[in-house]
Amino acid sequence: MSENLYSFRLVGIISKPHALKGEVSLKLITDYPNTILKGSVFFIDENPEDILEIESIKKTILKSKDMLIVQFKGICTREQAETICGKMLFREESESPKLKKNFYWLDDLKGCKIISGNGVIIGYVDEILKNPVNDVIIMTTDKKSDYYIKTKLKELLIPLTDDYIDEVKIIERIIKLKKIPEYF
């Protein structure tokens, strides 16, 4: 079900320095953390000329299971580590794991139309929030839709679960809802 729409895939975001020797906390965005290994090369902010290579990884227990402590080649001091904080790490699409049938990348959902069960466009995917229990779509409502006219809501949070999502058509860029969240 996945149609690769981008040449890069977001893997993580460099969070903050860890200790004094240039290590950083890496917030993982990928569902494939086992593919992040020593020697892995990442692009900073989708720039193919700006790369970081992992020199070492520490498997430590952190508050969030989606975090790693990593050391990048050439980043040897806390001051150097501070300069890369907040940077997004991407890998080439060709280096990404192959998806199973009927699976898709979350970043492929951005910009998809969200339609009601009867096919009416109610909005567009603005962003995906990764949560421990389930991911959540942030939908920007279509100001022409009946839903917007009735509610005047600019955004709607939709759990990315089978309870709410009927079908995802990546090629057509459409997400069909089973129901609109009842808390609105």
PESUL-V118034 format. One record per residue. N is the residue number from 1. SS is DSSP state (a for helix, b for strand, c for the rest). NEAR is the number of other ideal C-beta (glycine too) atoms within 12 Angstrom. D_CENTER is the distance of its C-alpha to the mean C-alpha in Angstrom with 1 decimal. Layout:
n,ss,near,d_center
N,SS,NEAR,D_CENTER
N,SS,NEAR,D_CENTER
This chain:
n,ss,near,d_center
1,c,20,17.5
2,c,25,14.9
3,c,19,16.0
4,c,20,14.5
5,c,20,14.1
6,c,24,12.9
7,c,17,14.7
8,b,27,11.9
9,b,33,8.6
10,b,31,6.3
11,b,41,7.6
12,b,39,8.2
13,b,27,9.9
14,b,38,13.7
15,b,29,14.9
16,b,21,18.7
17,b,28,21.7
18,b,28,23.1
19,c,18,26.9
20,c,16,29.0
21,c,21,28.6
22,c,28,25.3
23,b,33,22.9
24,b,40,19.5
25,b,29,17.1
26,b,42,13.7
27,b,30,10.8
28,b,30,8.9
29,c,30,5.2
30,c,29,7.0
31,c,25,9.2
32,c,22,11.9
33,a,23,13.0
34,a,13,16.5
35,a,22,15.8
36,c,34,15.5
37,c,21,19.3
38,c,17,22.0
39,c,17,22.4
40,c,32,18.8
41,b,23,18.4
42,b,40,15.4
43,b,28,15.4
44,b,29,15.1
45,c,20,13.4
46,c,23,13.8
47,b,16,17.5
48,b,16,19.2
49,b,8,22.1
50,b,19,20.3
51,b,24,19.5
52,b,35,19.3
53,b,24,20.6
54,b,31,20.4
55,b,23,23.9
56,b,26,23.5
57,b,28,21.3
58,b,21,22.6
59,c,16,21.8
60,c,18,22.5
61,c,10,22.2
62,c,18,20.1
63,c,11,19.5
64,c,18,16.0
65,c,14,15.6
66,c,22,12.1
67,b,28,14.1
68,b,38,16.4
69,b,30,19.3
70,b,41,19.5
71,b,32,22.2
72,b,38,21.7
73,c,19,24.8
74,c,16,26.8
75,c,31,25.3
76,c,19,28.2
77,c,19,28.7
78,a,20,27.0
79,a,14,27.6
80,a,22,25.8
81,a,31,22.8
82,a,20,22.8
83,a,19,22.5
84,a,34,19.0
85,c,25,17.5
86,c,20,14.6
87,c,30,13.9
88,b,28,10.5
89,b,40,11.1
90,b,33,10.7
91,b,34,12.8
92,b,20,14.9
93,a,25,14.1
94,a,12,17.4
95,a,23,16.5
96,c,28,13.6
97,c,20,14.9
98,c,14,16.5
99,c,20,15.3
100,c,11,17.9
101,c,8,19.5
102,c,11,17.9
103,c,18,14.4
104,c,31,11.6
105,c,33,8.2
106,a,33,5.7
107,a,31,5.6
108,a,30,9.3
109,c,35,9.7
110,c,25,9.6
111,c,22,13.3
112,c,37,14.6
113,b,29,17.8
114,b,44,18.1
115,b,31,21.7
116,c,27,23.9
117,c,17,25.9
118,c,16,28.6
119,c,15,26.5
120,c,22,26.5
121,b,27,23.6
122,b,38,22.5
123,b,35,19.5
124,b,30,16.3
125,b,39,12.5
126,b,23,11.8
127,b,24,8.4
128,b,29,6.4
129,b,22,7.3
130,c,25,6.9
131,c,17,10.6
132,c,11,13.1
133,c,10,14.9
134,c,19,12.5
135,c,26,9.3
136,b,26,10.6
137,b,37,10.8
138,b,27,12.2
139,b,42,14.9
140,b,27,17.3
141,b,32,20.6
142,c,26,22.9
143,c,17,26.0
144,c,13,28.3
145,c,28,27.2
146,a,18,29.6
147,a,30,26.8
148,a,25,26.4
149,a,14,30.2
150,a,12,30.8
151,a,21,28.3
152,c,14,27.7
153,c,24,24.1
154,c,19,21.8
155,b,26,18.6
156,b,33,18.0
157,b,28,15.6
158,b,44,15.4
159,b,26,14.6
160,c,30,12.8
161,c,19,15.9
162,c,13,19.0
163,c,15,21.0
164,c,29,19.5
165,b,31,18.0
166,b,22,20.8
167,b,21,19.4
168,b,34,16.5
169,b,22,18.0
170,c,28,15.6
171,c,14,18.7
172,c,15,20.1
173,c,22,16.9
174,b,28,18.0
175,b,36,16.9
176,b,26,20.1
177,b,35,20.5
178,c,22,23.1
179,c,20,23.6
180,c,34,22.6
181,c,25,21.8
182,c,11,25.3
183,c,12,24.8
184,c,19,25.3
